[in-house]
Amino acid sequence: MTYTNNARDNAYRALPHLVYYAHLEKTITYGELGKRIGIHHRSVRFLGYIRDEICRRRGLPLLSVIVVNKSTGLPGKSFLSEDLSHLTDEEYRRRFVELRDEVFAYAGWDALLRDLGLTPVND
């Protein structure tokens, strides 16, 4: 998939916030993330860039998975690039929890920020 410069820029603005939440072992809603970087929550399409261009290319846990819907507490159906429509609701939730826990357990998020020249946030 080809991503725009805007997607890349928003991804880089969002990464320090996602790392902050990963350290807290908490999820963040689309709305809260949008608010933190100054965009509408429906414009968080840059999460695919984080998933594909930053995490997958480096073999890292999928940091973007911790961004969730306020009502369901789950990420949208496109949080993985593969089709998940065959999963039951319970299987979907289990897959999310598995990936979320990988993000929370990963100790290299600060190193990623340094490698990308990004400054951590402390809320």
ChimeraX commands (.cxc) that place a marker at each C-alpha (Angstrom):
marker #1 position 0.00,0.00,0.00 radius 0.5
marker #1 position 1.18,3.53,-0.73 radius 0.5
marker #1 position 0.88,6.09,2.05 radius 0.5
marker #1 position 0.80,9.87,1.70 radius 0.5
marker #1 position 3.27,12.28,3.27 radius 0.5
marker #1 position 0.40,13.41,5.48 radius 0.5
marker #1 position -0.05,9.86,6.77 radius 0.5
marker #1 position 3.66,9.65,7.51 radius 0.5
marker #1 position 3.69,13.02,9.29 radius 0.5
marker #1 position 0.65,12.16,11.42 radius 0.5
marker #1 position 2.14,8.76,12.23 radius 0.5
marker #1 position 5.34,10.39,13.48 radius 0.5
marker #1 position 3.32,12.86,15.56 radius 0.5
marker #1 position 1.28,10.01,17.05 radius 0.5
marker #1 position 4.11,7.57,17.80 radius 0.5
marker #1 position 5.35,9.23,21.02 radius 0.5
marker #1 position 1.78,9.17,22.37 radius 0.5
marker #1 position 1.35,5.51,21.48 radius 0.5
marker #1 position 4.65,4.65,23.14 radius 0.5
marker #1 position 3.53,6.56,26.24 radius 0.5
marker #1 position 0.33,4.50,26.41 radius 0.5
marker #1 position 2.22,1.27,25.73 radius 0.5
marker #1 position 4.42,2.03,28.76 radius 0.5
marker #1 position 1.28,2.59,30.85 radius 0.5
marker #1 position -0.13,-0.69,29.47 radius 0.5
marker #1 position -3.28,1.15,28.42 radius 0.5
marker #1 position -5.19,1.53,25.21 radius 0.5
marker #1 position -6.09,4.93,23.76 radius 0.5
marker #1 position -9.25,5.77,21.83 radius 0.5
marker #1 position -9.26,7.11,18.29 radius 0.5
marker #1 position -10.77,10.32,19.63 radius 0.5
marker #1 position -8.16,10.82,22.33 radius 0.5
marker #1 position -5.30,10.16,19.93 radius 0.5
marker #1 position -6.79,12.59,17.41 radius 0.5
marker #1 position -7.12,15.21,20.12 radius 0.5
marker #1 position -3.53,14.72,21.24 radius 0.5
marker #1 position -2.14,15.35,17.76 radius 0.5
marker #1 position -4.71,17.94,16.68 radius 0.5
marker #1 position -6.72,16.05,14.07 radius 0.5
marker #1 position -10.27,14.69,13.82 radius 0.5
marker #1 position -10.57,11.12,15.06 radius 0.5
marker #1 position -11.85,9.97,11.67 radius 0.5
marker #1 position -8.50,11.03,10.20 radius 0.5
marker #1 position -6.43,8.40,12.00 radius 0.5
marker #1 position -5.94,6.41,8.82 radius 0.5
marker #1 position -2.22,6.79,9.40 radius 0.5
marker #1 position -2.37,3.82,11.77 radius 0.5
marker #1 position -1.82,1.57,8.75 radius 0.5
marker #1 position 1.45,3.41,8.14 radius 0.5
marker #1 position 2.55,2.70,11.72 radius 0.5
marker #1 position 1.53,-0.95,11.35 radius 0.5
marker #1 position 3.09,-1.56,7.94 radius 0.5
marker #1 position 5.96,0.88,7.50 radius 0.5
marker #1 position 7.24,1.16,11.06 radius 0.5
marker #1 position 6.32,-1.96,13.04 radius 0.5
marker #1 position 6.16,-4.73,10.44 radius 0.5
marker #1 position 9.26,-3.54,8.58 radius 0.5
marker #1 position 11.23,-3.74,11.83 radius 0.5
marker #1 position 9.64,-6.95,13.13 radius 0.5
marker #1 position 8.08,-5.11,16.09 radius 0.5
marker #1 position 4.77,-5.71,17.83 radius 0.5
marker #1 position 1.95,-3.78,16.14 radius 0.5
marker #1 position 1.87,-0.62,18.23 radius 0.5
marker #1 position -1.16,0.68,16.33 radius 0.5
marker #1 position -3.31,-2.10,17.83 radius 0.5
marker #1 position -3.66,-0.20,21.11 radius 0.5
marker #1 position -5.84,2.45,19.43 radius 0.5
marker #1 position -9.44,1.41,20.08 radius 0.5
marker #1 position -13.04,2.42,19.63 radius 0.5
marker #1 position -14.45,4.21,22.68 radius 0.5
marker #1 position -17.64,2.11,22.71 radius 0.5
marker #1 position -16.24,-1.36,22.08 radius 0.5
marker #1 position -12.74,-1.09,23.53 radius 0.5
marker #1 position -11.50,-2.83,20.38 radius 0.5
marker #1 position -9.65,-1.62,17.30 radius 0.5
marker #1 position -11.50,-1.33,14.00 radius 0.5
marker #1 position -11.74,-4.31,11.69 radius 0.5
marker #1 position -8.75,-3.07,9.67 radius 0.5
marker #1 position -6.29,-3.11,12.58 radius 0.5
marker #1 position -4.58,-5.96,10.76 radius 0.5
marker #1 position -4.13,-5.86,7.03 radius 0.5
marker #1 position -5.55,-9.36,6.57 radius 0.5
marker #1 position -9.27,-10.13,6.44 radius 0.5
marker #1 position -10.63,-10.93,9.89 radius 0.5
marker #1 position -14.28,-11.33,8.89 radius 0.5
marker #1 position -14.08,-15.11,9.38 radius 0.5
marker #1 position -13.38,-14.70,13.10 radius 0.5
marker #1 position -16.13,-14.89,15.69 radius 0.5
marker #1 position -16.42,-11.93,18.06 radius 0.5
marker #1 position -14.62,-13.94,20.74 radius 0.5
marker #1 position -11.80,-14.95,18.37 radius 0.5
marker #1 position -11.47,-11.32,17.28 radius 0.5
marker #1 position -11.22,-10.16,20.90 radius 0.5
marker #1 position -8.65,-12.87,21.70 radius 0.5
marker #1 position -6.52,-11.87,18.69 radius 0.5
marker #1 position -6.63,-8.24,19.82 radius 0.5
marker #1 position -5.68,-9.12,23.42 radius 0.5
marker #1 position -2.77,-11.25,22.19 radius 0.5
marker #1 position -1.40,-8.45,20.02 radius 0.5
marker #1 position -2.08,-5.78,22.66 radius 0.5
marker #1 position -0.18,-7.78,25.26 radius 0.5
marker #1 position 2.79,-8.11,22.88 radius 0.5
marker #1 position 2.83,-4.31,22.59 radius 0.5
marker #1 position 2.69,-3.89,26.37 radius 0.5
marker #1 position 5.47,-6.43,26.96 radius 0.5
marker #1 position 7.89,-4.98,24.39 radius 0.5
marker #1 position 10.77,-3.11,26.04 radius 0.5
marker #1 position 12.19,-1.40,22.94 radius 0.5
marker #1 position 9.70,1.42,22.31 radius 0.5
marker #1 position 12.00,4.18,23.57 radius 0.5
marker #1 position 14.76,2.89,21.30 radius 0.5
marker #1 position 12.35,3.10,18.36 radius 0.5
marker #1 position 11.60,6.73,19.16 radius 0.5
marker #1 position 15.34,7.48,19.36 radius 0.5
marker #1 position 15.97,5.71,16.05 radius 0.5
marker #1 position 13.26,7.83,14.42 radius 0.5
marker #1 position 14.50,11.06,16.03 radius 0.5
marker #1 position 11.30,11.46,18.06 radius 0.5
marker #1 position 10.98,12.82,21.58 radius 0.5
marker #1 position 8.99,10.81,24.14 radius 0.5
marker #1 position 5.96,12.45,25.73 radius 0.5
marker #1 position 5.30,12.34,29.44 radius 0.5
marker #1 position 1.67,13.26,29.08 radius 0.5
marker link #1:1,2 radius 0.2
marker link #1:2,3 radius 0.2
marker link #1:3,4 radius 0.2
marker link #1:4,5 radius 0.2
marker link #1:5,6 radius 0.2
marker link #1:6,7 radius 0.2
marker link #1:7,8 radius 0.2
marker link #1:8,9 radius 0.2
marker link #1:9,10 radius 0.2
marker link #1:10,11 radius 0.2
marker link #1:11,12 radius 0.2
marker link #1:12,13 radius 0.2
marker link #1:13,14 radius 0.2
marker link #1:14,15 radius 0.2
marker link #1:15,16 radius 0.2
marker link #1:16,17 radius 0.2
marker link #1:17,18 radius 0.2
marker link #1:18,19 radius 0.2
marker link #1:19,20 radius 0.2
marker link #1:20,21 radius 0.2
marker link #1:21,22 radius 0.2
marker link #1:22,23 radius 0.2
marker link #1:23,24 radius 0.2
marker link #1:24,25 radius 0.2
marker link #1:25,26 radius 0.2
marker link #1:26,27 radius 0.2
marker link #1:27,28 radius 0.2
marker link #1:28,29 radius 0.2
marker link #1:29,30 radius 0.2
marker link #1:30,31 radius 0.2
marker link #1:31,32 radius 0.2
marker link #1:32,33 radius 0.2
marker link #1:33,34 radius 0.2
marker link #1:34,35 radius 0.2
marker link #1:35,36 radius 0.2
marker link #1:36,37 radius 0.2
marker link #1:37,38 radius 0.2
marker link #1:38,39 radius 0.2
marker link #1:39,40 radius 0.2
marker link #1:40,41 radius 0.2
marker link #1:41,42 radius 0.2
marker link #1:42,43 radius 0.2
marker link #1:43,44 radius 0.2
marker link #1:44,45 radius 0.2
marker link #1:45,46 radius 0.2
marker link #1:46,47 radius 0.2
marker link #1:47,48 radius 0.2
marker link #1:48,49 radius 0.2
marker link #1:49,50 radius 0.2
marker link #1:50,51 radius 0.2
marker link #1:51,52 radius 0.2
marker link #1:52,53 radius 0.2
marker link #1:53,54 radius 0.2
marker link #1:54,55 radius 0.2
marker link #1:55,56 radius 0.2
marker link #1:56,57 radius 0.2
marker link #1:57,58 radius 0.2
marker link #1:58,59 radius 0.2
marker link #1:59,60 radius 0.2
marker link #1:60,61 radius 0.2
marker link #1:61,62 radius 0.2
marker link #1:62,63 radius 0.2
marker link #1:63,64 radius 0.2
marker link #1:64,65 radius 0.2
marker link #1:65,66 radius 0.2
marker link #1:66,67 radius 0.2
marker link #1:67,68 radius 0.2
marker link #1:68,69 radius 0.2
marker link #1:69,70 radius 0.2
marker link #1:70,71 radius 0.2
marker link #1:71,72 radius 0.2
marker link #1:72,73 radius 0.2
marker link #1:73,74 radius 0.2
marker link #1:74,75 radius 0.2
marker link #1:75,76 radius 0.2
marker link #1:76,77 radius 0.2
marker link #1:77,78 radius 0.2
marker link #1:78,79 radius 0.2
marker link #1:79,80 radius 0.2
marker link #1:80,81 radius 0.2
marker link #1:81,82 radius 0.2
marker link #1:82,83 radius 0.2
marker link #1:83,84 radius 0.2
marker link #1:84,85 radius 0.2
marker link #1:85,86 radius 0.2
marker link #1:86,87 radius 0.2
marker link #1:87,88 radius 0.2
marker link #1:88,89 radius 0.2
marker link #1:89,90 radius 0.2
marker link #1:90,91 radius 0.2
marker link #1:91,92 radius 0.2
marker link #1:92,93 radius 0.2
marker link #1:93,94 radius 0.2
marker link #1:94,95 radius 0.2
marker link #1:95,96 radius 0.2
marker link #1:96,97 radius 0.2
marker link #1:97,98 radius 0.2
marker link #1:98,99 radius 0.2
marker link #1:99,100 radius 0.2
marker link #1:100,101 radius 0.2
marker link #1:101,102 radius 0.2
marker link #1:102,103 radius 0.2
marker link #1:103,104 radius 0.2
marker link #1:104,105 radius 0.2
marker link #1:105,106 radius 0.2
marker link #1:106,107 radius 0.2
marker link #1:107,108 radius 0.2
marker link #1:108,109 radius 0.2
marker link #1:109,110 radius 0.2
marker link #1:110,111 radius 0.2
marker link #1:111,112 radius 0.2
marker link #1:112,113 radius 0.2
marker link #1:113,114 radius 0.2
marker link #1:114,115 radius 0.2
marker link #1:115,116 radius 0.2
marker link #1:116,117 radius 0.2
marker link #1:117,118 radius 0.2
marker link #1:118,119 radius 0.2
marker link #1:119,120 radius 0.2
marker link #1:120,121 radius 0.2
marker link #1:121,122 radius 0.2
marker link #1:122,123 radius 0.2
view
